[in-house]
Amino acid sequence: MTKLLRVFGAVLFFLALAGCLSSDQRSSNLNADDAESTAAIEARLKNSAHVNEIISKLDEALRPVAGAMKEIEKVLKYGESELLKSRVAEIKKLSISMIREELDGLKRGLIDKKASGEWETTRQVNWPIERIGPAFQNGMSCDQSYVSLAGEPSGNSETVSLTLFDCMLPNPSTLVRATVDEKAGIDAELNLGDLNALLPNGAAKGNCGVKSAEGGGTEMECVPFTEKVGDLSFSFERLSYVGSLVGDQLDLALTISQVSGDGVKPLVRVTATKSPGQPLKVEPTRL
């Protein structure tokens, strides 16, 4: 037993000594393969941290809007018609919430960067695309979607894109295209429109713009757009957000309608407003 304790004590001594050595001293004890592996891991960690910073910038603008949509869902769930109560959970499938969820998932794992400076990370997703085309009806479609977050250098800045690939889409759909400057400032375009309508190949213009706000924070401004989930249509008349050191400011208005063979039947119009230092205010109007 005494001998075992002496051996254990020696192991602890050498571990403590290794902890006191500098990183250069520890590296000198590694062989070439170990040193190369360590350098590769450190590079991947650095690349991953850079990508996470970009994702965080996008998330700063999307998070409050997604939070407002959750509050709208709560209000409609407990105060509106039975039809809306049973279907209001479809709000979770709107692009703002879906993009946030997938960006968060893409932060996990390590990023490899090519010698050219390009990098890419992918993630399989369950995007709510209606599979109603002839291939689906004939049982010939697949049931897979994945998103790719990729970046490439462009002068003194970096171009980053989030692209959705789905077996039912004739072309990939670019959901986010952003330019990131040397100070991690971001200027992004988001496509939050109806994915059933699809984007033409190579299209990049989005429905919303996201920028780093002066003095810190982010701001997002959208032109009117419509998304469809199942037989519900969500028409955003206004969507504007500014986040700064003094607080959040949000102005959102949308109309939820039911779409059928007989046309579009508006169900409810909702506004959500917030000023810095004030709580979010949600007001539904039944139509």
C-alpha positions in Angstrom: 0.0 0.0 0.0 2.9 2.4 0.9 4.5 1.6 -2.5 1.3 2.4 -4.3 1.0 5.7 -2.5 4.6 6.6 -3.5 3.8 5.8 -7.2 0.6 7.9 -7.0 2.5 10.8 -5.4 5.1 10.7 -8.2 2.3 10.9 -10.9 0.8 13.9 -9.2 4.2 15.6 -9.0 4.8 15.2 -12.7 1.3 16.4 -13.6 1.8 19.5 -11.4 5.2 20.1 -13.0 3.6 19.9 -16.5 1.0 22.4 -15.4 3.7 24.9 -14.5 5.5 24.6 -17.8 4.9 27.2 -20.5 3.0 26.2 -23.7 6.4 26.3 -25.5 8.0 24.0 -23.0 5.2 21.6 -23.2 5.2 21.7 -27.0 9.0 20.9 -27.0 8.2 17.6 -25.3 5.8 16.6 -28.2 6.9 14.9 -31.3 6.3 16.4 -34.7 3.0 14.6 -35.2 1.7 15.7 -31.8 2.7 19.3 -32.4 1.0 19.3 -35.8 -2.2 17.9 -34.3 -2.1 20.4 -31.5 -1.7 23.3 -34.0 -4.5 21.9 -36.1 -6.9 21.7 -33.2 -5.9 25.3 -32.1 -6.6 26.5 -35.6 -10.0 24.8 -35.7 -10.9 26.3 -32.3 -9.9 29.8 -33.5 -12.0 29.3 -36.7 -14.9 28.1 -34.7 -14.8 31.1 -32.4 -14.8 33.4 -35.5 -17.8 31.6 -36.9 -19.6 31.8 -33.5 -19.0 35.5 -33.4 -20.7 35.9 -36.8 -23.6 33.8 -35.7 -24.0 35.8 -32.5 -24.3 39.0 -34.5 -27.1 37.6 -36.6 -28.7 36.2 -33.4 -28.7 39.6 -31.7 -31.2 40.8 -34.3 -33.3 37.6 -34.7 -33.6 36.8 -30.9 -35.9 39.6 -29.9 -38.1 39.1 -32.9 -38.4 35.4 -32.3 -39.2 36.2 -28.7 -42.0 38.5 -29.7 -43.4 35.8 -31.9 -43.5 33.5 -28.9 -45.5 36.1 -27.0 -47.9 36.5 -29.9 -48.3 32.7 -29.9 -49.2 32.8 -26.2 -51.8 35.6 -26.6 -53.5 33.9 -29.6 -53.5 30.5 -27.9 -55.5 31.7 -25.0 -57.6 34.4 -26.4 -58.7 33.6 -30.0 -61.0 31.3 -32.0 -60.8 27.6 -31.7 -59.3 27.4 -35.2 -56.5 29.7 -34.3 -55.9 28.1 -30.9 -55.4 24.7 -32.6 -53.1 26.0 -35.3 -51.2 28.9 -33.6 -48.2 26.6 -32.9 -47.4 26.9 -36.7 -45.7 30.3 -35.7 -42.8 28.2 -34.5 -42.2 27.1 -38.0 -41.7 30.6 -39.4 -38.3 31.3 -40.9 -37.1 33.7 -38.1 -37.4 31.0 -35.5 -36.2 28.3 -37.7 -33.1 30.2 -38.8 -32.3 31.0 -35.1 -32.6 27.3 -34.2 -30.4 26.2 -37.0 -27.7 28.9 -36.5 -27.5 27.7 -32.8 -27.0 24.2 -34.0 -24.3 25.2 -36.4 -22.3 26.7 -33.5 -21.5 23.2 -32.3 -18.5 21.4 -33.7 -15.2 22.6 -35.1 -14.6 24.5 -38.3 -11.9 23.6 -40.8 -10.6 26.5 -43.0 -9.0 25.9 -46.4 -5.8 27.4 -47.4 -7.8 29.9 -49.6 -9.6 31.1 -46.4 -12.9 29.4 -47.3 -14.8 27.4 -44.7 -18.1 25.5 -44.4 -20.2 23.7 -41.8 -23.4 21.7 -42.5 -26.3 20.4 -40.4 -29.3 18.2 -41.3 -32.6 19.9 -40.5 -36.3 19.3 -40.5 -37.4 22.4 -42.4 -41.3 22.6 -42.8 -41.4 22.5 -46.6 -44.7 21.2 -48.0 -44.1 18.1 -50.1 -47.0 18.3 -52.4 -45.3 18.0 -55.8 -45.8 15.2 -58.4 -42.6 13.5 -57.2 -43.9 13.3 -53.6 -47.4 12.1 -54.7 -45.7 9.4 -56.8 -43.6 8.2 -53.8 -40.4 9.2 -55.5 -39.3 12.1 -53.2 -36.7 12.0 -50.5 -37.3 13.5 -47.1 -34.1 15.3 -46.3 -33.1 18.9 -45.8 -29.8 20.4 -44.6 -28.4 23.9 -44.2 -24.9 25.0 -45.0 -23.1 28.0 -43.4 -20.2 28.9 -45.5 -17.7 31.8 -45.7 -15.1 33.1 -48.1 -12.7 36.1 -48.1 -13.6 39.1 -50.2 -11.0 41.8 -50.0 -10.8 43.1 -46.5 -14.1 41.5 -45.6 -15.8 38.1 -45.6 -18.9 36.9 -47.4 -21.0 34.5 -45.3 -24.1 32.6 -46.5 -26.7 30.3 -45.0 -28.2 28.1 -47.6 -31.0 25.6 -47.4 -30.8 22.4 -49.5 -33.8 20.2 -49.8 -34.6 17.2 -52.1 -37.9 18.9 -53.2 -36.3 22.2 -54.1 -35.1 22.6 -57.7 -32.3 24.9 -56.5 -30.7 25.7 -53.1 -32.4 28.6 -51.3 -30.1 31.2 -49.8 -31.7 32.2 -46.5 -29.0 34.6 -45.3 -26.2 36.4 -47.1 -23.9 38.6 -45.0 -20.7 40.7 -45.3 -18.5 40.8 -42.2 -15.9 43.5 -42.0 -12.5 43.4 -40.1 -14.1 44.6 -36.9 -16.8 41.9 -37.0 -19.4 44.5 -38.2 -22.2 42.8 -40.1 -24.4 43.8 -43.1 -26.8 40.9 -43.9 -29.8 40.2 -46.1 -32.4 37.6 -45.1 -34.9 35.8 -47.3 -37.9 35.2 -45.0 -40.4 34.8 -47.7 -42.5 31.9 -48.7 -40.1 29.0 -49.5 -42.8 27.3 -51.5 -42.4 30.0 -54.1 -38.6 29.4 -54.0 -35.8 31.6 -55.1 -34.3 31.6 -58.6 -30.9 30.0 -58.7 -28.2 32.5 -57.5 -30.7 34.9 -56.0 -29.4 36.8 -53.0 -31.7 39.7 -52.3 -33.5 39.2 -49.1 -36.7 40.6 -47.5 -34.9 42.0 -44.4 -31.6 43.8 -43.8 -29.6 43.3 -40.7 -26.7 45.6 -39.7 -24.5 46.4 -36.8 -25.9 49.5 -35.1 -23.7 52.4 -34.2 -22.5 52.3 -30.6 -23.1 48.5 -30.4 -26.1 46.3 -31.0 -27.9 45.4 -34.2 -30.8 46.7 -36.2 -33.2 44.9 -38.6 -35.6 46.4 -41.2 -37.9 44.3 -43.4 -40.0 45.1 -46.4 -43.5 43.5 -46.3 -43.4 39.7 -46.9 -45.5 36.6 -46.6 -44.8 33.1 -45.3 -47.1 30.1 -45.6 -47.1 27.1 -43.2 -49.7 24.5 -44.1 -52.9 26.3 -44.9 -52.0 29.4 -42.8 -50.6 32.5 -44.3 -48.5 35.0 -42.2 -48.4 38.4 -43.9 -45.9 40.7 -42.2 -46.9 44.3 -42.9 -44.1 45.8 -40.7 -41.1 44.4 -39.0 -38.5 46.7 -37.6 -36.1 46.2 -34.7 -33.3 48.2 -33.2 -31.2 46.9 -30.3 -28.7 49.2 -28.5 -27.2 49.9 -25.2 -30.3 51.7 -24.0 -32.6 48.8 -24.8 -34.7 47.2 -27.5 -37.2 48.9 -29.9 -39.6 46.7 -31.9 -42.5 47.4 -34.3 -44.2 44.4 -35.8 -47.6 43.9 -37.5 -48.9 40.8 -39.2 -52.1 39.3 -40.4 -52.8 35.6 -40.1 -55.1 34.1 -42.7 -56.5 30.7 -43.7 -55.8 29.7 -47.3 -58.1 27.3 -49.1 -59.5 26.6 -52.5 -62.1 29.3 -51.9 -59.4 31.9 -51.4 -57.7 33.7 -48.4 -59.7 34.3 -45.2 -58.1 36.7 -42.8 -58.4 35.5 -39.2 -56.6 37.9 -37.0 -54.2 40.9 -37.2 -51.6 41.3 -34.5 -49.3 44.2 -33.6 -46.3 43.9 -31.2 -44.5 47.0 -30.0 -41.7 47.7 -27.6 -39.8 50.8 -26.5 -36.5 50.9 -24.6 -37.2 50.2 -20.9 -40.8 49.2 -21.6 -42.4 45.7 -21.7 -43.5 44.2 -25.0 -47.1 45.0 -25.9 -49.1 42.6 -28.0 -52.5 43.6 -29.4 -54.6 41.1 -31.5 -57.7 42.2 -33.5 -60.0 39.5 -34.8 -61.0 40.0 -38.4 
